[in-house]
């Protein structure tokens, strides 16, 4: 498994724009499929997606392959990811 994050320096372009900027966290497998995804917004709102919850009114799990290089992300540990996930 691979774990990485990416800071997004723009607000959402919808009715939730007031949530502010966000940091995205990803767990991917060896074929770069996103298995779990967490988005933490500046206002403290957190949304999480996985096979158990593919989408909701705020967004959804990335359905494309993704690598740390695709988004200029930062590598994080499994422990860091699951601290946010739980």
NORVENNOR-V665466 format. One line per field, one symbol per residue. ss: DSSP state (H for helix, E for strand, C for the rest). phi: phi as a letter, one per 40 degrees, with the letter a starting at -180 (. if undefined). psi: psi as a letter, one per 20 degrees, with the letter a starting at -180 (. if undefined). A space follows every 50 residues. Layout:
ss: ???
phi: ???
psi: ???
//
This chain:
ss: CEEEEEEECCCCCCCCHHHCCEEEEEEECCCCEEEEEEEEECCCCEEEEE CCECEECCEECCCCECCCCCCCCEECCHHHHHHHHC
phi: .bbabacbcbccbacbdccgcabbbbbbccbgcccaabbbcdcgcbbbba ccacaacbiacdbbcabdccbfcbcbcdcccccccc
psi: qqprrppokqrqlaijhiharqpppqpqaijjpohqpppoqhjippqqqa hhnhraiibrppjqqprhhhjlapprrhgggighh.
//
